[in-house]
């Protein structure tokens, strides 16, 4: 009954698990999936066939039904880092009737999120297959096997292009920056409703564009759509990052970190010795990225409303 769990067999099992209309079994002798609506030669009475070693030839595949699929969608939506897409996915899951179609319709509007979903679903279903296989190995008296971790962010980032900031990017960067400033104002107003917040926020985060002393990088989607940018100004040998901004529909995909890393790697260490970056209080979660990239805390900016 013992068989090897190959990559090809995993793909066959995945296909069978997602096909809710057929009865599938694993042929442990041939090492293939048998049965289903597309296999008219397979007959139910064959299930009792011997494997030639005193065991059963055909065994059940890992259990997987629509309830498992729904729970997987719930987990994906709840953990999705982009609040805009997360809210749309959660709303789709709350519809009841037609929930699977609604979920797919939301993802179809966000190709990068859709790619993350397919990668997430495949990874989680492979975990189920591995648990099932390890259960069999335990019965056989063999050690369990592990799986190599997959980086979903890397799969998504392959669809983006990172290039130097150009003059043609200025209009879209200014529009994005204006949106981000409005977001910063709303975040500050959560703690204080004074209208002076808008003035100071726009002064602190004013867009300076590009100049002879500026450095910048743009990130585009596979279709050439402007997705975000980073810009900085050189002061002596220190580069001060002015803006690191991603469009709302592209947030939560790891673009901010990837853009920062590629930008820093593009700098000439012979001319630039240090990089400084201000982090607004409401984006404190990004500090984990900075620490991971060897940034160190330099200063804390406080404010008080009089």
C-alpha positions in Angstrom: 0.0 0.0 0.0 3.0 2.3 0.4 3.3 4.9 -2.3 5.4 8.1 -2.9 3.7 11.5 -2.7 5.2 13.1 -5.9 4.5 16.6 -7.2 2.4 15.1 -10.0 0.3 13.1 -7.6 -0.3 16.1 -5.4 -1.6 18.0 -8.4 -4.0 15.1 -9.2 -5.2 15.0 -5.7 -5.8 18.8 -5.6 -7.9 18.6 -8.8 -10.0 15.7 -7.3 -10.5 17.6 -4.0 -11.9 20.6 -5.8 -14.2 18.5 -8.0 -17.4 18.1 -5.8 -19.2 16.1 -8.4 -17.2 12.9 -8.6 -16.1 10.0 -6.4 -12.3 9.8 -6.5 -9.9 7.3 -4.9 -6.1 6.8 -4.8 -4.8 3.8 -6.7 -1.8 2.9 -4.4 -0.4 0.4 -7.0 -0.3 2.8 -9.9 0.2 5.9 -7.8 -2.6 7.8 -9.5 -6.1 9.1 -8.8 -8.9 7.0 -10.1 -12.6 7.4 -10.4 -14.6 10.6 -11.0 -17.0 11.5 -13.7 -14.3 11.6 -16.3 -13.2 8.0 -15.7 -16.0 5.7 -17.0 -13.7 2.6 -16.8 -13.5 2.8 -13.1 -16.1 0.7 -11.4 -17.1 0.7 -7.7 -16.6 -3.0 -7.2 -12.9 -2.5 -7.9 -12.5 -0.7 -4.5 -11.9 -4.1 -2.8 -9.0 -5.0 -5.1 -5.8 -6.2 -3.3 -2.7 -4.2 -3.8 -0.6 -7.4 -4.1 0.9 -7.0 -0.6 -2.1 -7.9 1.4 -3.5 -4.4 1.6 -6.3 -2.4 -0.1 -5.5 -1.0 -3.5 -7.9 1.9 -3.5 -8.1 4.4 -0.6 -10.0 7.5 0.1 -8.5 10.9 -0.7 -8.3 13.7 1.9 -11.8 15.0 2.8 -12.7 18.4 1.3 -16.1 19.9 0.8 -17.7 23.3 0.2 -17.7 24.1 4.0 -13.9 23.6 4.0 -13.7 26.0 1.0 -15.8 28.6 2.7 -13.7 28.4 5.9 -10.6 28.9 3.8 -12.1 32.0 2.1 -12.9 33.4 5.6 -9.4 32.9 6.8 -7.9 34.5 3.7 -10.3 37.5 3.9 -9.7 38.0 7.7 -5.9 38.0 7.3 -5.7 40.2 4.1 -3.7 43.3 4.9 -5.3 45.6 2.5 -8.4 47.1 4.3 -10.2 48.1 1.1 -10.1 44.6 -0.4 -10.5 42.9 3.0 -13.8 44.7 3.5 -15.1 43.8 0.1 -14.2 40.2 0.6 -15.9 40.1 4.0 -19.0 41.6 2.6 -19.1 39.0 -0.2 -18.8 36.2 2.4 -21.8 37.6 4.3 -24.2 37.4 1.3 -25.2 33.8 2.0 -26.6 32.7 -1.4 -24.0 33.0 -4.2 -21.2 33.6 -1.8 -18.6 31.7 -3.8 -19.4 33.6 -7.0 -19.4 37.0 -5.1 -16.0 36.2 -3.6 -14.5 35.4 -7.0 -16.1 38.5 -8.5 -14.3 40.7 -5.9 -11.0 39.0 -6.6 -11.4 39.4 -10.3 -11.2 43.2 -9.8 -7.9 42.9 -8.1 -5.5 40.6 -10.1 -2.7 40.7 -7.5 -5.1 39.8 -4.7 -6.5 37.0 -6.9 -3.1 35.6 -7.4 -2.5 35.7 -3.7 -5.8 33.8 -3.1 -4.9 31.0 -5.6 -1.4 30.7 -4.0 -2.9 30.7 -0.5 -5.6 28.1 -1.4 -3.1 25.8 -3.0 -0.7 26.1 -0.1 -3.4 25.3 2.5 -4.9 22.4 0.5 -1.4 21.0 0.1 -1.1 21.1 3.9 -4.2 19.0 4.1 -2.8 16.5 1.7 0.5 16.4 3.7 -1.4 15.7 6.9 -3.3 12.9 5.2 -0.2 11.4 3.8 1.7 11.7 7.1 -1.2 9.9 8.8 -0.7 7.0 6.4 3.1 7.0 7.0 2.4 6.8 10.7 0.4 3.6 10.0 3.3 2.3 7.9 5.7 2.9 10.8 7.6 5.6 8.8 8.7 9.1 9.9 6.6 12.1 8.9 7.8 14.4 6.1 7.7 18.1 6.0 7.0 20.7 3.3 9.0 23.6 2.1 7.5 27.0 3.0 6.2 29.1 0.1 6.5 32.9 0.0 3.3 34.2 -1.5 4.5 37.8 -1.5 7.4 36.8 -3.9 4.9 35.3 -6.3 2.9 38.5 -6.3 5.9 40.9 -6.6 7.0 39.1 -9.7 4.1 40.9 -11.5 5.5 44.4 -10.6 8.1 46.5 -12.2 10.5 48.8 -10.2 12.2 51.6 -12.1 13.7 55.1 -11.5 11.2 57.9 -10.9 10.6 59.9 -14.0 9.1 63.3 -14.8 6.1 61.6 -16.3 5.3 60.1 -12.9 5.0 63.4 -11.1 1.3 64.0 -11.8 0.2 60.6 -10.5 2.6 60.8 -7.6 1.2 64.2 -6.6 -2.4 62.8 -6.8 -1.4 59.8 -4.6 0.4 62.1 -2.2 -2.6 64.3 -1.8 -4.7 61.2 -1.0 -2.2 60.1 1.6 -2.1 63.5 3.2 -5.9 63.4 3.5 -5.6 60.0 5.1 -3.0 61.4 7.6 -5.3 64.2 8.5 -8.1 61.8 9.2 -5.8 59.7 11.4 -4.7 62.8 13.4 -8.3 64.0 13.8 -9.2 60.7 15.5 -7.4 62.1 18.5 -8.1 65.8 18.0 -10.6 67.7 15.9 -8.7 71.0 15.7 -8.6 72.3 12.1 -5.0 73.4 12.6 -4.0 69.7 12.2 -4.7 70.0 8.4 -2.2 72.9 8.1 0.6 71.3 10.0 0.0 67.9 8.3 0.2 69.4 4.8 3.4 71.3 5.8 5.1 68.2 7.2 4.1 66.0 4.3 4.3 68.5 1.4 5.2 67.0 -2.0 8.4 68.3 -3.3 8.6 66.4 -6.6 11.9 65.7 -8.2 14.9 68.0 -8.6 18.6 67.8 -9.3 19.3 66.6 -5.8 16.4 64.2 -5.5 16.2 60.4 -5.8 13.2 58.4 -6.5 11.8 55.0 -7.7 8.4 54.0 -9.1 6.6 50.7 -9.0 4.1 49.7 -11.7 1.8 46.8 -12.1 2.3 44.3 -14.9 -0.2 46.3 -17.0 1.9 49.4 -16.5 -0.4 51.1 -14.0 1.2 53.4 -11.5 1.1 51.6 -8.1 3.4 53.7 -5.8 6.7 55.6 -5.4 9.4 56.5 -3.1 11.3 59.8 -3.1 14.2 61.4 -1.2 16.4 64.4 -1.0 20.2 64.3 -0.5 21.6 66.6 2.2 25.4 66.3 2.2 25.9 62.5 2.5 22.5 61.8 4.1 19.4 60.8 2.1 16.1 61.9 3.7 13.2 59.9 2.4 10.3 62.3 1.9 7.6 59.9 0.7 7.0 56.2 0.5 3.4 55.8 -0.7 1.4 53.0 -2.3 -2.1 53.3 -3.9 -4.8 51.9 -1.6 -5.7 49.0 -4.0 -2.1 47.8 -4.0 -1.5 47.9 -0.2 -1.0 44.7 1.8 1.0 43.0 -1.0 4.5 43.8 0.4 5.1 46.5 -2.2 6.1 49.1 0.4 8.9 46.9 1.7 10.0 45.8 -1.7 10.1 49.4 -3.0 12.2 50.5 0.0 14.7 47.7 -0.4 15.1 48.1 -4.1 15.4 51.9 -3.7 18.2 51.6 -1.1 20.0 48.9 -3.1 20.0 51.3 -6.1 21.9 54.0 -4.1 25.6 54.6 -4.4 27.2 53.9 -1.0 30.2 56.0 -2.1 28.1 59.1 -2.1 25.3 58.3 0.3 26.3 57.2 3.8 23.0 57.3 5.7 19.2 57.0 5.0 16.6 58.7 7.2 12.9 58.0 7.1 10.1 59.6 9.2 7.4 57.1 10.2 3.9 58.6 11.1 2.5 57.2 14.3 -0.4 55.5 12.6 1.9 53.5 10.4 3.9 52.2 13.3 3.5 48.6 12.0 5.9 49.4 9.2 8.7 49.8 11.9 9.0 46.0 11.8 10.0 46.3 8.1 12.6 49.0 9.0 14.1 47.0 11.8 14.3 44.0 9.5 16.2 46.1 7.0 18.7 47.2 9.7 17.2 50.7 10.3 17.7 52.0 13.8 15.4 54.5 15.8 16.9 58.0 15.5 14.3 60.4 16.9 10.7 60.7 18.0 8.6 63.6 16.9 5.9 64.7 19.4 3.1 67.3 19.0 0.7 69.0 21.3 -2.4 71.0 20.5 -2.6 74.4 22.2 
